[in-house]
Amino acid sequence: MQSKEEIFGWVAEVLMHEFEFSVDELDPATHLIDDLDLDSIDAVDMAVRLEEKTGYRFAEEELRSVTTIQDVVDLIDGHQ
């Protein structure tokens, strides 16, 4: 079982690698759409990368409720 800090690291790694964000742009309160300007295709790409990383499958309803990086961390943490 991973800590929320470790999960945040995974999420940040995906965002930095896939979307070329810097670590300075990312914190738990960062809003995926408003702050990072991710669109629905980006969100799907991020979800796929996180599913590959964690081995968990996320329901579409769960993904729709995610708005911040902390929401992503909590979603993954809830699947452990």
Secondary structure, DSSP 8 states (H G I E B T S, - for coil): ---HHHHHHHHHHHHHHHH---GGG--TT-BTTTTT---HHHHHHHHHHHHHHH-----HHHHHT--BHHHHHHHHHHT-
